[in-house]
Amino acid sequence: MSIKTTNPATNKVEKSFDEMTDKQVDNAIELSNNTFQDWKKTSYKERATLLHKVAELMRAKKTELAKLITLEMGKVIAQSEGEIDLSASILDYYADNAEKFLADKALSPEEGKAFVRSSPIGVLFGVMPWNFPFYQVVRFAAPNIMVGNTILLKHASIVPQCAIAIDDLFKEAGAPEGLYTNLMISGKRSTALVEDTRIKGVSLTGSEGAGASMAEAAGKNLKRSVLELGGSDAFIVLADADIDKTVDLAIFGRMNNNGQSCVASKRFIAVEEVADEFLEKFTAKIKALKVGDPMDPTTDVGPLSSQEALDNILDQVKRFEAAGAKVVTGGKRALDQGAYMQPTLLTNLNREEETFKEELFGPIASFYKVKNEQEAIDLANDSPFGLGGSIYTKDIEKAIKIADQIDSGMVFINSPTWTQADLPFGGTKRSGYGRELSEQGIQEFVNKKLIRVS
């Protein structure tokens, strides 16, 4: 079986790659395990030097790497360049801070002396998605390489050139062979690898189904796991919000990455005092978005990641309509060629229908008018997901009190949910468990070893 790059802007196959054989995969695991025996003995300084070099190379090659992202999954080019910058900043962040984060922690027992030392656990297996093909990989790999672990990475099958490019960056930076290894395999082979005793932990970012399968395998084999799954973030507009600014943020929150982000703002909830004004201005902005070639810097919304993704979301819109939803604008395929979807706005969604619980992964927003703040909170929490969410108001203290009542891993005030190296990232409910980024993100695959002196 081959793994292919299909340009979603044209639906044409650009390149094909052979899958690794079982023997090649086994050799890669063995090499990673052997490399771990040496890497765990290296100093933080040695590890940091490597990550800084990868970051330096990434920035130097930003233009070509960004074009790869856009070619393989359709992100508009300026956002692809931004992803490379973000990824490089994460590499530098962990290179600069890991030693401090992992420093010995002194304890105060009643007798003797004791401290906790952070130690690496071994080979880690990462399964990463296509929507942020560099960022998702880096936020898993960077902290764990600084811990002293080694990385096996199975990337999404639609971004094989991005996967190879990341592997090549580590090689060019001078990483020892086996420290970071790209596994060119299909998704259906991933779960079986968790059973390998040489692999000590697994991290997956992806769908609920993939996450459940990976968690089951990890639990069965008594291995640590981190899951970052879907989201249906609420975007709550209160009566005193600056509507013009809030609408601009709503467009960014929903349409960034062509709407294909786990932490995209997806459910727009406005209290009745400002709901009509918000809806009118939001609709006008959505209608004005330019859909087109993601390589064109004037494009606002590029294609979905694949024809399959487009077909799925068109089917979702039909089912939402059948359940009573109203399409205010969009709702259909855009352009004659490629996996393009019209930016879409839905209203009149029925919370009693099963479709209400689904995640919309594309340039589609759903809008709800509510009577008051409590109703907004209740609606925001009426979701199987709990990844992020955002609140818009001039009253920050009120916003913090509302944030306390939102069932999610992250709540942003006066900004859509977003990410940066020094903020913890992760969710609750069916959005997964564990944290990535910040100091919290480096602690997931660490042996907290107690050393006691009597």
C-alpha positions in Angstrom: 0.0 0.0 0.0 1.2 3.5 -0.8 0.8 6.7 1.2 0.0 9.7 -1.0 0.1 13.4 -1.2 -3.1 14.6 -2.7 -3.3 18.4 -3.2 -6.8 19.3 -1.9 -6.9 22.5 -4.0 -6.9 20.3 -7.2 -7.6 16.8 -5.8 -4.6 15.6 -7.9 -2.0 13.1 -6.5 1.4 14.8 -6.3 3.6 12.0 -4.8 3.4 8.5 -3.5 5.4 6.7 -0.9 5.7 3.0 0.0 4.7 2.0 3.5 7.4 0.5 5.8 7.4 -3.2 6.1 6.9 -4.9 9.5 10.6 -5.7 9.6 11.5 -2.0 8.9 9.2 -0.9 11.7 10.6 -3.5 14.1 14.2 -2.3 13.3 13.1 1.3 13.9 11.7 0.5 17.3 14.9 -1.4 18.2 17.1 1.4 17.1 15.0 3.9 19.1 15.2 1.7 22.2 19.0 1.4 21.8 19.4 5.1 21.2 17.4 5.8 24.4 20.1 4.0 26.5 22.6 6.7 25.4 20.3 9.7 25.1 19.0 9.4 28.6 22.6 10.0 29.8 23.1 13.2 27.9 23.0 16.6 29.6 20.2 19.1 29.3 22.7 21.4 27.6 23.3 18.8 24.9 19.6 18.2 24.3 18.9 22.0 24.2 21.6 22.5 21.7 19.9 20.0 19.4 16.5 21.6 19.7 17.8 25.1 19.2 19.4 23.9 16.0 16.2 22.3 14.7 14.4 25.6 15.5 17.1 27.5 13.6 16.8 25.2 10.6 13.0 25.4 10.7 13.1 29.2 10.5 15.7 29.2 7.7 13.5 26.8 5.7 10.2 28.5 6.6 9.1 29.3 3.0 9.6 25.8 1.6 8.2 24.1 4.7 5.1 26.3 4.7 4.5 25.5 1.0 4.6 21.8 1.9 1.9 22.3 4.6 -0.3 24.2 2.1 0.3 21.7 -0.7 -0.7 18.7 1.5 -3.6 19.9 3.6 -4.7 23.2 2.2 -3.9 25.7 4.9 -3.6 29.2 3.5 0.0 30.1 3.0 0.3 32.9 5.6 -1.1 30.6 8.3 1.3 27.9 7.2 4.2 30.3 7.7 2.8 31.2 11.1 2.7 27.5 12.1 6.4 27.2 11.3 7.2 30.2 13.5 5.0 28.7 16.3 6.7 25.3 16.0 10.2 26.9 16.2 9.2 28.9 19.3 8.1 25.7 21.1 11.4 24.0 20.3 13.3 27.0 21.8 10.9 27.2 24.8 11.6 23.7 25.9 15.3 24.0 25.1 15.5 27.0 27.4 13.2 25.8 30.2 13.3 22.0 30.5 16.2 21.9 33.0 14.3 24.2 35.4 11.0 22.3 34.9 12.6 19.0 35.6 14.9 20.0 38.5 15.0 17.9 41.6 12.3 18.7 44.1 13.4 18.6 47.7 11.0 17.0 50.2 10.8 17.5 54.0 10.1 14.0 55.5 9.9 13.6 59.3 13.1 11.6 59.3 16.1 11.7 57.0 16.3 13.5 53.7 14.5 13.0 50.4 13.9 14.4 46.9 12.1 13.6 43.7 14.1 13.3 40.5 12.6 13.4 37.1 13.8 10.6 34.9 12.9 9.6 31.3 10.9 6.4 30.7 12.0 5.3 27.2 10.6 5.1 23.7 7.4 7.1 23.1 5.0 6.6 20.2 3.2 9.6 18.8 0.2 9.5 16.4 -0.4 13.0 15.0 -3.0 14.6 12.8 -2.8 16.5 9.5 -4.4 19.8 10.5 -1.2 21.3 12.1 1.4 19.0 10.6 4.5 20.7 12.3 3.0 22.2 15.4 1.3 19.0 16.6 4.5 17.0 16.2 6.8 19.5 17.8 4.6 20.0 20.9 4.9 16.3 21.6 8.5 15.7 20.5 10.3 18.8 21.9 9.5 18.3 25.7 10.0 14.6 25.6 13.3 14.8 23.8 14.4 17.2 26.6 13.2 14.7 29.2 15.6 12.2 27.7 13.0 10.0 25.9 13.2 9.0 22.2 10.4 9.5 19.7 8.6 7.3 17.1 6.2 9.3 15.1 3.3 8.1 12.9 2.0 11.1 11.1 -1.3 11.4 9.3 -1.2 9.6 5.9 -2.2 12.7 4.0 0.9 14.7 5.0 3.8 12.3 4.2 6.1 15.1 2.9 5.6 17.1 6.0 6.4 14.0 8.1 9.6 13.3 6.1 10.6 17.0 6.3 10.4 17.0 10.1 12.5 13.8 10.2 15.1 15.4 7.9 15.3 18.5 10.1 16.4 16.4 13.1 18.9 14.6 11.0 20.3 17.8 9.6 20.5 19.2 13.1 22.8 16.3 14.1 20.3 14.2 16.1 21.6 10.7 16.8 20.0 8.1 14.6 17.0 6.7 16.4 16.2 9.8 18.5 13.4 10.9 16.3 12.0 8.5 13.7 9.2 8.9 11.2 7.2 5.7 10.7 5.6 5.7 7.2 2.7 3.4 8.1 -1.1 3.5 7.8 -3.3 4.4 10.7 -4.7 0.9 11.0 -1.3 -0.4 12.0 -0.8 2.1 14.8 -2.7 0.5 17.6 -0.8 -2.8 17.3 2.5 -1.0 18.0 1.3 -0.1 21.5 1.6 -3.8 22.5 5.4 -3.7 21.8 7.1 -3.8 25.2 9.9 -1.5 24.0 7.4 1.3 23.7 6.7 2.9 27.1 4.0 5.6 26.3 1.7 6.9 23.6 0.3 10.3 22.7 -2.4 10.8 20.1 -4.1 13.8 18.7 -7.0 13.0 16.5 -10.6 11.7 16.4 -12.6 10.2 19.2 -12.6 6.8 17.6 -8.8 6.8 17.1 -8.4 8.0 20.7 -10.6 5.4 22.2 -8.8 2.6 20.3 -5.4 3.9 21.4 -6.5 4.4 25.0 -7.8 0.8 25.1 -4.5 -0.5 23.8 -2.5 1.6 26.2 -4.7 0.6 29.2 -4.5 -3.1 28.3 -0.8 -2.9 28.2 -0.4 -0.7 31.3 1.2 2.2 29.5 0.8 6.0 29.9 -1.2 7.9 27.3 -2.1 11.4 26.5 -5.1 12.1 24.2 -6.1 15.4 22.6 -9.3 14.7 20.7 -12.2 16.7 19.2 -13.8 19.9 20.4 -16.9 22.0 20.0 -15.8 25.2 21.6 -18.5 27.7 22.8 -18.0 31.4 21.9 -20.1 33.3 24.5 -21.0 37.0 23.7 -22.3 38.9 26.7 -24.4 42.1 26.6 -21.5 44.6 27.1 -19.2 43.1 24.5 -17.7 45.3 21.8 -19.6 43.7 19.0 -17.4 44.9 16.1 -14.2 43.6 17.7 -16.0 40.4 18.8 -17.2 39.7 15.3 -13.7 40.0 13.9 -12.5 37.6 16.6 -15.4 35.3 15.7 -14.2 35.1 12.1 -10.7 34.3 13.2 -11.8 31.8 15.7 -14.0 29.9 13.3 -12.3 30.2 10.0 -8.6 29.9 10.9 -7.1 26.8 9.3 -10.2 26.6 7.1 -12.2 25.8 10.2 -10.3 22.6 10.8 -9.0 23.0 14.3 -10.0 21.2 17.5 -10.0 24.5 19.4 -11.9 26.4 16.7 -14.8 28.4 18.0 -17.7 26.4 16.7 -20.9 27.3 18.7 -21.6 31.0 18.8 -23.8 31.9 21.8 -25.1 35.5 22.2 -27.4 36.8 24.9 -30.5 38.4 23.5 -29.5 42.0 24.1 -26.8 41.8 21.4 -27.7 38.6 19.5 -29.4 40.2 16.5 -26.6 42.7 16.0 -23.9 40.1 16.4 -25.7 37.7 13.9 -26.2 40.4 11.3 -22.5 41.5 11.4 -21.2 38.0 11.7 -23.2 36.9 8.6 -21.9 39.8 6.6 -18.3 39.0 7.4 -18.8 35.3 6.5 -20.3 36.3 3.2 -17.4 38.5 2.4 -14.7 35.8 2.9 -12.7 34.9 -0.2 -12.5 31.2 -1.0 -9.7 30.1 -3.3 -6.1 29.0 -3.9 -4.4 28.6 -0.5 -1.1 29.7 -2.1 -2.7 33.1 -3.0 -1.9 35.5 -0.1 -5.3 37.2 -0.7 -7.3 34.0 0.0 -9.2 33.9 3.3 -10.4 30.3 3.2 -8.7 27.4 1.3 -9.9 23.9 0.7 -10.7 21.3 3.3 -8.0 18.7 3.8 -9.4 16.2 1.3 -12.4 15.3 -0.9 -13.5 12.9 1.8 -13.5 15.7 4.4 -15.6 17.8 2.0 -18.1 15.0 1.4 -18.4 14.3 5.1 -19.2 17.9 6.0 -21.6 18.4 3.1 -23.5 15.3 4.5 -23.5 16.8 8.0 -25.1 20.0 6.7 -27.8 18.0 5.0 -28.5 16.1 8.2 -28.6 19.4 10.2 -31.1 20.8 7.7 -33.2 17.7 7.9 -33.2 18.1 11.7 -34.6 21.6 11.4 -31.5 23.8 11.1 -31.5 26.9 8.9 -28.6 27.7 6.5 -28.2 31.5 6.8 -25.4 31.5 4.2 -23.3 28.9 2.4 -23.9 25.2 2.9 -22.7 24.0 -0.4 -19.5 23.1 -2.2 -17.5 26.1 -3.5 -15.6 26.2 -6.8 -15.7 23.5 -9.5 -12.3 21.9 -8.6 -10.8 20.9 -5.3 -12.2 20.2 -1.8 -13.7 23.7 -1.3 -16.6 24.4 1.0 -18.5 27.6 1.2 -18.2 29.4 4.5 -21.4 28.5 6.2 -23.6 29.8 9.1 -26.4 27.6 10.7 -29.1 28.7 13.1 -32.2 27.1 14.6 -30.3 24.0 15.7 -32.3 21.7 17.8 -30.6 20.6 21.0 -32.8 17.5 21.2 -31.5 16.1 17.9 -28.5 13.8 17.9 -26.8 16.0 15.2 -26.4 18.8 17.8 -23.7 16.8 19.6 -21.5 16.5 16.5 -18.3 18.4 15.9 -18.3 20.5 12.8 -14.8 20.4 11.3 -14.7 22.9 8.6 -15.7 26.5 7.8 -19.1 26.2 9.4 -20.5 28.1 12.4 -23.6 27.5 14.4 -25.4 30.3 16.2 -27.7 30.4 19.2 -29.6 33.2 20.9 -30.1 32.8 24.7 -32.0 34.8 27.3 -29.2 35.3 29.8 -25.7 34.3 31.1 -26.9 31.2 32.9 -28.6 29.9 29.7 -25.3 30.6 27.9 -23.4 28.5 30.4 -25.9 25.7 30.3 -25.7 25.6 26.5 -21.9 25.8 26.4 -21.8 22.8 28.7 -24.4 20.8 26.7 -21.7 19.0 24.7 -19.8 15.7 25.0 -16.7 17.7 24.3 -14.7 19.9 26.7 -11.6 21.3 25.0 -11.8 25.1 25.0 -14.2 28.0 25.0 -14.2 31.8 25.1 -16.2 34.6 26.7 -16.5 38.2 25.4 -17.3 41.1 27.9 -15.8 44.2 29.4 -16.4 42.8 32.9 -13.4 40.6 33.5 -14.4 39.5 37.0 -17.7 38.3 35.7 -16.0 36.5 32.8 -13.8 34.7 35.3 -16.8 33.6 37.3 -18.4 32.3 34.2 -15.2 30.5 33.1 -15.3 28.7 36.4 -18.6 27.2 35.4 -17.6 26.0 31.9 -16.7 22.3 31.6 -13.6 22.5 29.5 -9.8 22.3 29.8 -9.3 25.9 28.6 -11.3 29.1 28.7 -10.1 32.3 27.1 -11.5 35.7 27.8 -11.9 38.2 24.9 -9.9 35.9 22.6 -10.7 32.7 20.9 -9.0 29.6 22.3 -5.5 29.5 20.9 -2.1 28.1 21.7 1.4 29.2 22.7 4.4 27.4 24.2 4.0 28.6 27.8 0.2 27.8 28.1 -1.0 24.3 29.0 -3.2 22.8 26.3 -5.7 20.0 26.8 -9.3 19.1 27.5 -11.8 17.1 29.5 -14.8 14.9 28.8 -14.6 13.4 25.3 -11.9 15.9 24.3 -9.3 13.6 26.0 -7.0 13.9 28.9 -3.5 15.0 29.8 -1.8 18.2 29.0 0.7 19.5 26.4 2.8 22.6 26.3 4.0 24.8 29.3 5.6 23.1 32.3 2.7 20.8 32.6 3.3 19.4 29.1 6.8 18.1 30.0 5.6 16.1 33.0 3.4 13.5 31.2 6.1 10.9 30.3 8.4 11.3 33.3 9.3 8.9 36.1 9.0 10.9 39.3 11.6 8.9 41.2 11.8 9.3 45.0 15.3 9.2 46.4 15.4 8.8 50.2 18.4 9.2 52.4 18.0 7.7 55.9 
